[in-house]
Amino acid sequence: MRMVGLAVLCALGAGWSPSWAYDEIAVTDGGSITGTVTMTGGNPPLKRI
């Protein structure tokens, strides 16, 4: 029974989002980023996640 309660609590918590705290605004005179990314030294070692 505890697992069911925990599952319900997690499901409700996942749905609770602070997205209501942000306002959408129009951006005027916005910029852009251009360029090239160059990697040197070979590939990084693989990590198991």
mmCIF entry with sequence, helices, sheets and N, C-alpha, C, O atoms, coordinates in Angstrom:
data_MODEL
# 
_entry.id   MODEL 
# 
_entity.id                         1 
_entity.type                       polymer 
_entity.pdbx_number_of_molecules   1 
# 
_entity_poly.entity_id                      1 
_entity_poly.type                           'polypeptide(L)' 
_entity_poly.nstd_linkage                   no 
_entity_poly.nstd_monomer                   no 
_entity_poly.pdbx_seq_one_letter_code       MRMVGLAVLCALGAGWSPSWAYDEIAVTDGGSITGTVTMTGGNPPLKRI 
_entity_poly.pdbx_seq_one_letter_code_can   MRMVGLAVLCALGAGWSPSWAYDEIAVTDGGSITGTVTMTGGNPPLKRI 
_entity_poly.pdbx_strand_id                 A 
# 
loop_
_entity_poly_seq.entity_id 
_entity_poly_seq.num 
_entity_poly_seq.mon_id 
_entity_poly_seq.hetero 
1 1  MET n 
1 2  ARG n 
1 3  MET n 
1 4  VAL n 
1 5  GLY n 
1 6  LEU n 
1 7  ALA n 
1 8  VAL n 
1 9  LEU n 
1 10 CYS n 
1 11 ALA n 
1 12 LEU n 
1 13 GLY n 
1 14 ALA n 
1 15 GLY n 
1 16 TRP n 
1 17 SER n 
1 18 PRO n 
1 19 SER n 
1 20 TRP n 
1 21 ALA n 
1 22 TYR n 
1 23 ASP n 
1 24 GLU n 
1 25 ILE n 
1 26 ALA n 
1 27 VAL n 
1 28 THR n 
1 29 ASP n 
1 30 GLY n 
1 31 GLY n 
1 32 SER n 
1 33 ILE n 
1 34 THR n 
1 35 GLY n 
1 36 THR n 
1 37 VAL n 
1 38 THR n 
1 39 MET n 
1 40 THR n 
1 41 GLY n 
1 42 GLY n 
1 43 ASN n 
1 44 PRO n 
1 45 PRO n 
1 46 LEU n 
1 47 LYS n 
1 48 ARG n 
1 49 ILE n 
# 
_struct_asym.id          A 
_struct_asym.entity_id   1 
# 
loop_
_struct_conf.conf_type_id 
_struct_conf.id 
_struct_conf.pdbx_PDB_helix_id 
_struct_conf.beg_label_comp_id 
_struct_conf.beg_label_asym_id 
_struct_conf.beg_label_seq_id 
_struct_conf.pdbx_beg_PDB_ins_code 
_struct_conf.end_label_comp_id 
_struct_conf.end_label_asym_id 
_struct_conf.end_label_seq_id 
_struct_conf.pdbx_end_PDB_ins_code 
_struct_conf.beg_auth_comp_id 
_struct_conf.beg_auth_asym_id 
_struct_conf.beg_auth_seq_id 
_struct_conf.end_auth_comp_id 
_struct_conf.end_auth_asym_id 
_struct_conf.end_auth_seq_id 
_struct_conf.pdbx_PDB_helix_class 
_struct_conf.details 
_struct_conf.pdbx_PDB_helix_length 
HELX_P HELX_P1 AA1 ARG A 2  ? GLY A 15 ? ARG A 2  GLY A 15 1 ? 14 
HELX_P HELX_P2 AA2 PRO A 18 ? ALA A 21 ? PRO A 18 ALA A 21 5 ? 4  
# 
_struct_conf_type.id          HELX_P 
_struct_conf_type.criteria    ? 
_struct_conf_type.reference   ? 
# 
loop_
_atom_site.group_PDB 
_atom_site.id 
_atom_site.type_symbol 
_atom_site.label_atom_id 
_atom_site.label_alt_id 
_atom_site.label_comp_id 
_atom_site.label_asym_id 
_atom_site.label_entity_id 
_atom_site.label_seq_id 
_atom_site.pdbx_PDB_ins_code 
_atom_site.Cartn_x 
_atom_site.Cartn_y 
_atom_site.Cartn_z 
_atom_site.occupancy 
_atom_site.B_iso_or_equiv 
_atom_site.pdbx_formal_charge 
_atom_site.auth_seq_id 
_atom_site.auth_comp_id 
_atom_site.auth_asym_id 
_atom_site.auth_atom_id 
_atom_site.pdbx_PDB_model_num 
ATOM 1   N N  . MET A 1 1  ? 0.825  -1.191 0.000   1.00 0.00 ? 1  MET A N  1 
ATOM 2   C CA . MET A 1 1  ? 0.000  0.000  0.000   1.00 0.00 ? 1  MET A CA 1 
ATOM 3   C C  . MET A 1 1  ? 0.872  1.260  0.000   1.00 0.00 ? 1  MET A C  1 
ATOM 4   O O  . MET A 1 1  ? 0.504  2.278  -0.586  1.00 0.00 ? 1  MET A O  1 
ATOM 5   N N  . ARG A 1 2  ? 2.029  1.181  0.662   1.00 0.00 ? 2  ARG A N  1 
ATOM 6   C CA . ARG A 1 2  ? 2.917  2.340  0.686   1.00 0.00 ? 2  ARG A CA 1 
ATOM 7   C C  . ARG A 1 2  ? 3.420  2.683  -0.701  1.00 0.00 ? 2  ARG A C  1 
ATOM 8   O O  . ARG A 1 2  ? 3.573  3.858  -1.034  1.00 0.00 ? 2  ARG A O  1 
ATOM 9   N N  . MET A 1 3  ? 3.684  1.654  -1.526  1.00 0.00 ? 3  MET A N  1 
ATOM 10  C CA . MET A 1 3  ? 4.184  1.884  -2.879  1.00 0.00 ? 3  MET A CA 1 
ATOM 11  C C  . MET A 1 3  ? 3.143  2.607  -3.726  1.00 0.00 ? 3  MET A C  1 
ATOM 12  O O  . MET A 1 3  ? 3.489  3.458  -4.545  1.00 0.00 ? 3  MET A O  1 
ATOM 13  N N  . VAL A 1 4  ? 1.873  2.273  -3.532  1.00 0.00 ? 4  VAL A N  1 
ATOM 14  C CA . VAL A 1 4  ? 0.808  2.941  -4.279  1.00 0.00 ? 4  VAL A CA 1 
ATOM 15  C C  . VAL A 1 4  ? 0.748  4.412  -3.881  1.00 0.00 ? 4  VAL A C  1 
ATOM 16  O O  . VAL A 1 4  ? 0.622  5.284  -4.740  1.00 0.00 ? 4  VAL A O  1 
ATOM 17  N N  . GLY A 1 5  ? 0.837  4.681  -2.618  1.00 0.00 ? 5  GLY A N  1 
ATOM 18  C CA . GLY A 1 5  ? 0.831  6.066  -2.139  1.00 0.00 ? 5  GLY A CA 1 
ATOM 19  C C  . GLY A 1 5  ? 2.035  6.838  -2.647  1.00 0.00 ? 5  GLY A C  1 
ATOM 20  O O  . GLY A 1 5  ? 1.919  8.004  -3.024  1.00 0.00 ? 5  GLY A O  1 
ATOM 21  N N  . LEU A 1 6  ? 3.190  6.191  -2.656  1.00 0.00 ? 6  LEU A N  1 
ATOM 22  C CA . LEU A 1 6  ? 4.402  6.829  -3.160  1.00 0.00 ? 6  LEU A CA 1 
ATOM 23  C C  . LEU A 1 6  ? 4.285  7.095  -4.655  1.00 0.00 ? 6  LEU A C  1 
ATOM 24  O O  . LEU A 1 6  ? 4.708  8.150  -5.128  1.00 0.00 ? 6  LEU A O  1 
ATOM 25  N N  . ALA A 1 7  ? 3.721  6.160  -5.398  1.00 0.00 ? 7  ALA A N  1 
ATOM 26  C CA . ALA A 1 7  ? 3.541  6.339  -6.842  1.00 0.00 ? 7  ALA A CA 1 
ATOM 27  C C  . ALA A 1 7  ? 2.596  7.500  -7.129  1.00 0.00 ? 7  ALA A C  1 
ATOM 28  O O  . ALA A 1 7  ? 2.850  8.293  -8.036  1.00 0.00 ? 7  ALA A O  1 
ATOM 29  N N  . VAL A 1 8  ? 1.526  7.607  -6.379  1.00 0.00 ? 8  VAL A N  1 
ATOM 30  C CA . VAL A 1 8  ? 0.575  8.712  -6.562  1.00 0.00 ? 8  VAL A CA 1 
ATOM 31  C C  . VAL A 1 8  ? 1.236  10.041 -6.214  1.00 0.00 ? 8  VAL A C  1 
ATOM 32  O O  . VAL A 1 8  ? 1.048  11.033 -6.918  1.00 0.00 ? 8  VAL A O  1 
ATOM 33  N N  . LEU A 1 9  ? 2.002  10.064 -5.140  1.00 0.00 ? 9  LEU A N  1 
ATOM 34  C CA . LEU A 1 9  ? 2.692  11.283 -4.734  1.00 0.00 ? 9  LEU A CA 1 
ATOM 35  C C  . LEU A 1 9  ? 3.692  11.723 -5.793  1.00 0.00 ? 9  LEU A C  1 
ATOM 36  O O  . LEU A 1 9  ? 3.779  12.910 -6.107  1.00 0.00 ? 9  LEU A O  1 
ATOM 37  N N  . CYS A 1 10 ? 4.446  10.779 -6.347  1.00 0.00 ? 10 CYS A N  1 
ATOM 38  C CA . CYS A 1 10 ? 5.416  11.103 -7.395  1.00 0.00 ? 10 CYS A CA 1 
ATOM 39  C C  . CYS A 1 10 ? 4.722  11.594 -8.652  1.00 0.00 ? 10 CYS A C  1 
ATOM 40  O O  . CYS A 1 10 ? 5.199  12.529 -9.296  1.00 0.00 ? 10 CYS A O  1 
ATOM 41  N N  . ALA A 1 11 ? 3.607  10.980 -9.011  1.00 0.00 ? 11 ALA A N  1 
ATOM 42  C CA . ALA A 1 11 ? 2.878  11.398 -10.202 1.00 0.00 ? 11 ALA A CA 1 
ATOM 43  C C  . ALA A 1 11 ? 2.332  12.809 -10.034 1.00 0.00 ? 11 ALA A C  1 
ATOM 44  O O  . ALA A 1 11 ? 2.369  13.602 -10.976 1.00 0.00 ? 11 ALA A O  1 
ATOM 45  N N  . LEU A 1 12 ? 1.835  13.127 -8.870  1.00 0.00 ? 12 LEU A N  1 
ATOM 46  C CA . LEU A 1 12 ? 1.326  14.474 -8.622  1.00 0.00 ? 12 LEU A CA 1 
ATOM 47  C C  . LEU A 1 12 ? 2.459  15.486 -8.583  1.00 0.00 ? 12 LEU A C  1 
ATOM 48  O O  . LEU A 1 12 ? 2.311  16.604 -9.077  1.00 0.00 ? 12 LEU A O  1 
ATOM 49  N N  . GLY A 1 13 ? 3.583  15.105 -8.002  1.00 0.00 ? 13 GLY A N  1 
ATOM 50  C CA . GLY A 1 13 ? 4.734  15.996 -7.922  1.00 0.00 ? 13 GLY A CA 1 
ATOM 51  C C  . GLY A 1 13 ? 5.330  16.276 -9.283  1.00 0.00 ? 13 GLY A C  1 
ATOM 52  O O  . GLY A 1 13 ? 5.798  17.387 -9.532  1.00 0.00 ? 13 GLY A O  1 
ATOM 53  N N  . ALA A 1 14 ? 5.324  15.291 -10.174 1.00 0.00 ? 14 ALA A N  1 
ATOM 54  C CA . ALA A 1 14 ? 5.865  15.477 -11.515 1.00 0.00 ? 14 ALA A CA 1 
ATOM 55  C C  . ALA A 1 14 ? 4.999  16.434 -12.327 1.00 0.00 ? 14 ALA A C  1 
ATOM 56  O O  . ALA A 1 14 ? 5.504  17.134 -13.205 1.00 0.00 ? 14 ALA A O  1 
ATOM 57  N N  . GLY A 1 15 ? 3.711  16.468 -12.042 1.00 0.00 ? 15 GLY A N  1 
ATOM 58  C CA . GLY A 1 15 ? 2.806  17.355 -12.767 1.00 0.00 ? 15 GLY A CA 1 
ATOM 59  C C  . GLY A 1 15 ? 2.856  18.787 -12.274 1.00 0.00 ? 15 GLY A C  1 
ATOM 60  O O  . GLY A 1 15 ? 2.393  19.697 -12.960 1.00 0.00 ? 15 GLY A O  1 
ATOM 61  N N  . TRP A 1 16 ? 3.405  18.991 -11.110 1.00 0.00 ? 16 TRP A N  1 
ATOM 62  C CA . TRP A 1 16 ? 3.475  20.328 -10.536 1.00 0.00 ? 16 TRP A CA 1 
ATOM 63  C C  . TRP A 1 16 ? 4.681  21.035 -11.126 1.00 0.00 ? 16 TRP A C  1 
ATOM 64  O O  . TRP A 1 16 ? 5.820  20.635 -10.884 1.00 0.00 ? 16 TRP A O  1 
ATOM 65  N N  . SER A 1 17 ? 4.442  22.067 -11.886 1.00 0.00 ? 17 SER A N  1 
ATOM 66  C CA . SER A 1 17 ? 5.527  22.733 -12.589 1.00 0.00 ? 17 SER A CA 1 
ATOM 67  C C  . SER A 1 17 ? 5.526  24.218 -12.253 1.00 0.00 ? 17 SER A C  1 
ATOM 68  O O  . SER A 1 17 ? 4.462  24.832 -12.169 1.00 0.00 ? 17 SER A O  1 
ATOM 69  N N  . PRO A 1 18 ? 6.703  24.802 -12.061 1.00 0.00 ? 18 PRO A N  1 
ATOM 70  C CA . PRO A 1 18 ? 6.768  26.241 -11.783 1.00 0.00 ? 18 PRO A CA 1 
ATOM 71  C C  . PRO A 1 18 ? 6.667  27.083 -13.049 1.00 0.00 ? 18 PRO A C  1 
ATOM 72  O O  . PRO A 1 18 ? 7.015  28.264 -13.032 1.00 0.00 ? 18 PRO A O  1 
ATOM 73  N N  . SER A 1 19 ? 6.194  26.489 -14.153 1.00 0.00 ? 19 SER A N  1 
ATOM 74  C CA . SER A 1 19 ? 6.136  27.222 -15.417 1.00 0.00 ? 19 SER A CA 1 
ATOM 75  C C  . SER A 1 19 ? 5.173  28.409 -15.344 1.00 0.00 ? 19 SER A C  1 
ATOM 76  O O  . SER A 1 19 ? 5.284  29.321 -16.163 1.00 0.00 ? 19 SER A O  1 
ATOM 77  N N  . TRP A 1 20 ? 4.270  28.430 -14.433 1.00 0.00 ? 20 TRP A N  1 
ATOM 78  C CA . TRP A 1 20 ? 3.348  29.550 -14.304 1.00 0.00 ? 20 TRP A CA 1 
ATOM 79  C C  . TRP A 1 20 ? 4.066  30.812 -13.832 1.00 0.00 ? 20 TRP A C  1 
ATOM 80  O O  . TRP A 1 20 ? 3.505  31.906 -13.899 1.00 0.00 ? 20 TRP A O  1 
ATOM 81  N N  . ALA A 1 21 ? 5.283  30.670 -13.362 1.00 0.00 ? 21 ALA A N  1 
ATOM 82  C CA . ALA A 1 21 ? 6.025  31.814 -12.824 1.00 0.00 ? 21 ALA A CA 1 
ATOM 83  C C  . ALA A 1 21 ? 6.725  32.623 -13.908 1.00 0.00 ? 21 ALA A C  1 
ATOM 84  O O  . ALA A 1 21 ? 7.326  33.656 -13.612 1.00 0.00 ? 21 ALA A O  1 
ATOM 85  N N  . TYR A 1 22 ? 6.657  32.173 -15.157 1.00 0.00 ? 22 TYR A N  1 
ATOM 86  C CA . TYR A 1 22 ? 7.367  32.854 -16.229 1.00 0.00 ? 22 TYR A CA 1 
ATOM 87  C C  . TYR A 1 22 ? 6.381  33.463 -17.217 1.00 0.00 ? 22 TYR A C  1 
ATOM 88  O O  . TYR A 1 22 ? 5.360  32.859 -17.546 1.00 0.00 ? 22 TYR A O  1 
ATOM 89  N N  . ASP A 1 23 ? 6.698  34.660 -17.682 1.00 0.00 ? 23 ASP A N  1 
ATOM 90  C CA . ASP A 1 23 ? 5.862  35.340 -18.664 1.00 0.00 ? 23 ASP A CA 1 
ATOM 91  C C  . ASP A 1 23 ? 6.558  35.338 -20.012 1.00 0.00 ? 23 ASP A C  1 
ATOM 92  O O  . ASP A 1 23 ? 7.774  35.506 -20.093 1.00 0.00 ? 23 ASP A O  1 
ATOM 93  N N  . GLU A 1 24 ? 5.775  35.147 -21.074 1.00 0.00 ? 24 GLU A N  1 
ATOM 94  C CA . GLU A 1 24 ? 6.311  35.198 -22.420 1.00 0.00 ? 24 GLU A CA 1 
ATOM 95  C C  . GLU A 1 24 ? 6.315  36.651 -22.873 1.00 0.00 ? 24 GLU A C  1 
ATOM 96  O O  . GLU A 1 24 ? 5.314  37.350 -22.718 1.00 0.00 ? 24 GLU A O  1 
ATOM 97  N N  . ILE A 1 25 ? 7.420  37.108 -23.427 1.00 0.00 ? 25 ILE A N  1 
ATOM 98  C CA . ILE A 1 25 ? 7.515  38.482 -23.908 1.00 0.00 ? 25 ILE A CA 1 
ATOM 99  C C  . ILE A 1 25 ? 8.061  38.487 -25.329 1.00 0.00 ? 25 ILE A C  1 
ATOM 100 O O  . ILE A 1 25 ? 8.696  37.525 -25.762 1.00 0.00 ? 25 ILE A O  1 
ATOM 101 N N  . ALA A 1 26 ? 7.813  39.567 -26.045 1.00 0.00 ? 26 ALA A N  1 
ATOM 102 C CA . ALA A 1 26 ? 8.362  39.738 -27.384 1.00 0.00 ? 26 ALA A CA 1 
ATOM 103 C C  . ALA A 1 26 ? 9.776  40.313 -27.262 1.00 0.00 ? 26 ALA A C  1 
ATOM 104 O O  . ALA A 1 26 ? 10.018 41.227 -26.473 1.00 0.00 ? 26 ALA A O  1 
ATOM 105 N N  . VAL A 1 27 ? 10.699 39.771 -28.047 1.00 0.00 ? 27 VAL A N  1 
ATOM 106 C CA . VAL A 1 27 ? 12.081 40.232 -28.022 1.00 0.00 ? 27 VAL A CA 1 
ATOM 107 C C  . VAL A 1 27 ? 12.311 41.116 -29.241 1.00 0.00 ? 27 VAL A C  1 
ATOM 108 O O  . VAL A 1 27 ? 12.120 40.684 -30.378 1.00 0.00 ? 27 VAL A O  1 
ATOM 109 N N  . THR A 1 28 ? 12.718 42.342 -28.998 1.00 0.00 ? 28 THR A N  1 
ATOM 110 C CA . THR A 1 28 ? 13.031 43.240 -30.105 1.00 0.00 ? 28 THR A CA 1 
ATOM 111 C C  . THR A 1 28 ? 14.537 43.383 -30.215 1.00 0.00 ? 28 THR A C  1 
ATOM 112 O O  . THR A 1 28 ? 15.244 43.326 -29.209 1.00 0.00 ? 28 THR A O  1 
ATOM 113 N N  . ASP A 1 29 ? 15.020 43.563 -31.403 1.00 0.00 ? 29 ASP A N  1 
ATOM 114 C CA . ASP A 1 29 ? 16.453 43.695 -31.669 1.00 0.00 ? 29 ASP A CA 1 
ATOM 115 C C  . ASP A 1 29 ? 17.233 42.509 -31.127 1.00 0.00 ? 29 ASP A C  1 
ATOM 116 O O  . ASP A 1 29 ? 18.311 42.680 -30.557 1.00 0.00 ? 29 ASP A O  1 
ATOM 117 N N  . GLY A 1 30 ? 16.695 41.311 -31.301 1.00 0.00 ? 30 GLY A N  1 
ATOM 118 C CA . GLY A 1 30 ? 17.375 40.105 -30.854 1.00 0.00 ? 30 GLY A CA 1 
ATOM 119 C C  . GLY A 1 30 ? 18.603 39.837 -31.712 1.00 0.00 ? 30 GLY A C  1 
ATOM 120 O O  . GLY A 1 30 ? 18.669 40.289 -32.855 1.00 0.00 ? 30 GLY A O  1 
ATOM 121 N N  . GLY A 1 31 ? 19.551 39.125 -31.188 1.00 0.00 ? 31 GLY A N  1 
ATOM 122 C CA . GLY A 1 31 ? 20.796 38.844 -31.901 1.00 0.00 ? 31 GLY A CA 1 
ATOM 123 C C  . GLY A 1 31 ? 20.876 37.403 -32.337 1.00 0.00 ? 31 GLY A C  1 
ATOM 124 O O  . GLY A 1 31 ? 19.941 36.626 -32.144 1.00 0.00 ? 31 GLY A O  1 
ATOM 125 N N  . SER A 1 32 ? 21.987 37.056 -32.918 1.00 0.00 ? 32 SER A N  1 
ATOM 126 C CA . SER A 1 32 ? 22.238 35.674 -33.311 1.00 0.00 ? 32 SER A CA 1 
ATOM 127 C C  . SER A 1 32 ? 23.714 35.363 -33.092 1.00 0.00 ? 32 SER A C  1 
ATOM 128 O O  . SER A 1 32 ? 24.557 36.258 -33.038 1.00 0.00 ? 32 SER A O  1 
ATOM 129 N N  . ILE A 1 33 ? 24.000 34.086 -32.971 1.00 0.00 ? 33 ILE A N  1 
ATOM 130 C CA . ILE A 1 33 ? 25.371 33.638 -32.753 1.00 0.00 ? 33 ILE A CA 1 
ATOM 131 C C  . ILE A 1 33 ? 25.769 32.804 -33.971 1.00 0.00 ? 33 ILE A C  1 
ATOM 132 O O  . ILE A 1 33 ? 25.048 31.889 -34.370 1.00 0.00 ? 33 ILE A O  1 
ATOM 133 N N  . THR A 1 34 ? 26.909 33.124 -34.549 1.00 0.00 ? 34 THR A N  1 
ATOM 134 C CA . THR A 1 34 ? 27.415 32.352 -35.679 1.00 0.00 ? 34 THR A CA 1 
ATOM 135 C C  . THR A 1 34 ? 28.851 31.950 -35.400 1.00 0.00 ? 34 THR A C  1 
ATOM 136 O O  . THR A 1 34 ? 29.522 32.554 -34.564 1.00 0.00 ? 34 THR A O  1 
ATOM 137 N N  . GLY A 1 35 ? 29.314 30.940 -36.096 1.00 0.00 ? 35 GLY A N  1 
ATOM 138 C CA . GLY A 1 35 ? 30.697 30.525 -35.929 1.00 0.00 ? 35 GLY A CA 1 
ATOM 139 C C  . GLY A 1 35 ? 30.867 29.041 -36.138 1.00 0.00 ? 35 GLY A C  1 
ATOM 140 O O  . GLY A 1 35 ? 29.942 28.351 -36.565 1.00 0.00 ? 35 GLY A O  1 
ATOM 141 N N  . THR A 1 36 ? 32.043 28.558 -35.836 1.00 0.00 ? 36 THR A N  1 
ATOM 142 C CA . THR A 1 36 ? 32.381 27.149 -36.007 1.00 0.00 ? 36 THR A CA 1 
ATOM 143 C C  . THR A 1 36 ? 33.006 26.631 -34.721 1.00 0.00 ? 36 THR A C  1 
ATOM 144 O O  . THR A 1 36 ? 33.852 27.290 -34.117 1.00 0.00 ? 36 THR A O  1 
ATOM 145 N N  . VAL A 1 37 ? 32.580 25.449 -34.315 1.00 0.00 ? 37 VAL A N  1 
ATOM 146 C CA . VAL A 1 37 ? 33.155 24.791 -33.142 1.00 0.00 ? 37 VAL A CA 1 
ATOM 147 C C  . VAL A 1 37 ? 34.147 23.762 -33.642 1.00 0.00 ? 37 VAL A C  1 
ATOM 148 O O  . VAL A 1 37 ? 33.802 22.915 -34.467 1.00 0.00 ? 37 VAL A O  1 
ATOM 149 N N  . THR A 1 38 ? 35.384 23.825 -33.150 1.00 0.00 ? 38 THR A N  1 
ATOM 150 C CA . THR A 1 38 ? 36.417 22.891 -33.558 1.00 0.00 ? 38 THR A CA 1 
ATOM 151 C C  . THR A 1 38 ? 36.927 22.135 -32.340 1.00 0.00 ? 38 THR A C  1 
ATOM 152 O O  . THR A 1 38 ? 37.335 22.733 -31.344 1.00 0.00 ? 38 THR A O  1 
ATOM 153 N N  . MET A 1 39 ? 36.896 20.811 -32.438 1.00 0.00 ? 39 MET A N  1 
ATOM 154 C CA . MET A 1 39 ? 37.395 19.965 -31.352 1.00 0.00 ? 39 MET A CA 1 
ATOM 155 C C  . MET A 1 39 ? 38.797 19.496 -31.723 1.00 0.00 ? 39 MET A C  1 
ATOM 156 O O  . MET A 1 39 ? 39.029 19.072 -32.854 1.00 0.00 ? 39 MET A O  1 
ATOM 157 N N  . THR A 1 40 ? 39.733 19.570 -30.777 1.00 0.00 ? 40 THR A N  1 
ATOM 158 C CA . THR A 1 40 ? 41.082 19.070 -31.003 1.00 0.00 ? 40 THR A CA 1 
ATOM 159 C C  . THR A 1 40 ? 41.402 18.015 -29.957 1.00 0.00 ? 40 THR A C  1 
ATOM 160 O O  . THR A 1 40 ? 40.821 18.020 -28.871 1.00 0.00 ? 40 THR A O  1 
ATOM 161 N N  . GLY A 1 41 ? 42.300 17.130 -30.267 1.00 0.00 ? 41 GLY A N  1 
ATOM 162 C CA . GLY A 1 41 ? 42.726 16.138 -29.278 1.00 0.00 ? 41 GLY A CA 1 
ATOM 163 C C  . GLY A 1 41 ? 41.973 14.833 -29.352 1.00 0.00 ? 41 GLY A C  1 
ATOM 164 O O  . GLY A 1 41 ? 42.141 13.996 -28.465 1.00 0.00 ? 41 GLY A O  1 
ATOM 165 N N  . GLY A 1 42 ? 41.165 14.616 -30.346 1.00 0.00 ? 42 GLY A N  1 
ATOM 166 C CA . GLY A 1 42 ? 40.457 13.339 -30.482 1.00 0.00 ? 42 GLY A CA 1 
ATOM 167 C C  . GLY A 1 42 ? 39.154 13.319 -29.688 1.00 0.00 ? 42 GLY A C  1 
ATOM 168 O O  . GLY A 1 42 ? 38.761 14.307 -29.068 1.00 0.00 ? 42 GLY A O  1 
ATOM 169 N N  . ASN A 1 43 ? 38.509 12.177 -29.728 1.00 0.00 ? 43 ASN A N  1 
ATOM 170 C CA . ASN A 1 43 ? 37.243 12.010 -29.036 1.00 0.00 ? 43 ASN A CA 1 
ATOM 171 C C  . ASN A 1 43 ? 37.458 11.814 -27.542 1.00 0.00 ? 43 ASN A C  1 
ATOM 172 O O  . ASN A 1 43 ? 38.442 11.192 -27.142 1.00 0.00 ? 43 ASN A O  1 
ATOM 173 N N  . PRO A 1 44 ? 36.561 12.330 -26.712 1.00 0.00 ? 44 PRO A N  1 
ATOM 174 C CA . PRO A 1 44 ? 36.669 12.081 -25.270 1.00 0.00 ? 44 PRO A CA 1 
ATOM 175 C C  . PRO A 1 44 ? 36.342 10.613 -24.985 1.00 0.00 ? 44 PRO A C  1 
ATOM 176 O O  . PRO A 1 44 ? 35.665 9.970  -25.788 1.00 0.00 ? 44 PRO A O  1 
ATOM 177 N N  . PRO A 1 45 ? 36.810 10.074 -23.859 1.00 0.00 ? 45 PRO A N  1 
ATOM 178 C CA . PRO A 1 45 ? 36.522 8.675  -23.548 1.00 0.00 ? 45 PRO A CA 1 
ATOM 179 C C  . PRO A 1 45 ? 35.032 8.470  -23.270 1.00 0.00 ? 45 PRO A C  1 
ATOM 180 O O  . PRO A 1 45 ? 34.365 9.349  -22.723 1.00 0.00 ? 45 PRO A O  1 
ATOM 181 N N  . LEU A 1 46 ? 34.523 7.306  -23.653 1.00 0.00 ? 46 LEU A N  1 
ATOM 182 C CA . LEU A 1 46 ? 33.114 6.995  -23.442 1.00 0.00 ? 46 LEU A CA 1 
ATOM 183 C C  . LEU A 1 46 ? 32.850 6.756  -21.958 1.00 0.00 ? 46 LEU A C  1 
ATOM 184 O O  . LEU A 1 46 ? 33.687 6.195  -21.250 1.00 0.00 ? 46 LEU A O  1 
ATOM 185 N N  . LYS A 1 47 ? 31.681 7.187  -21.499 1.00 0.00 ? 47 LYS A N  1 
ATOM 186 C CA . LYS A 1 47 ? 31.275 6.959  -20.106 1.00 0.00 ? 47 LYS A CA 1 
ATOM 187 C C  . LYS A 1 47 ? 29.962 6.183  -20.100 1.00 0.00 ? 47 LYS A C  1 
ATOM 188 O O  . LYS A 1 47 ? 29.071 6.446  -20.908 1.00 0.00 ? 47 LYS A O  1 
ATOM 189 N N  . ARG A 1 48 ? 29.856 5.265  -19.220 1.00 0.00 ? 48 ARG A N  1 
ATOM 190 C CA . ARG A 1 48 ? 28.593 4.539  -19.048 1.00 0.00 ? 48 ARG A CA 1 
ATOM 191 C C  . ARG A 1 48 ? 27.702 5.361  -18.133 1.00 0.00 ? 48 ARG A C  1 
ATOM 192 O O  . ARG A 1 48 ? 28.092 5.736  -17.027 1.00 0.00 ? 48 ARG A O  1 
ATOM 193 N N  . ILE A 1 49 ? 26.525 5.625  -18.607 1.00 0.00 ? 49 ILE A N  1 
ATOM 194 C CA . ILE A 1 49 ? 25.575 6.433  -17.821 1.00 0.00 ? 49 ILE A CA 1 
ATOM 195 C C  . ILE A 1 49 ? 24.536 5.532  -17.217 1.00 0.00 ? 49 ILE A C  1 
ATOM 196 O O  . ILE A 1 49 ? 23.640 6.005  -16.517 1.00 0.00 ? 49 ILE A O  1 
# 
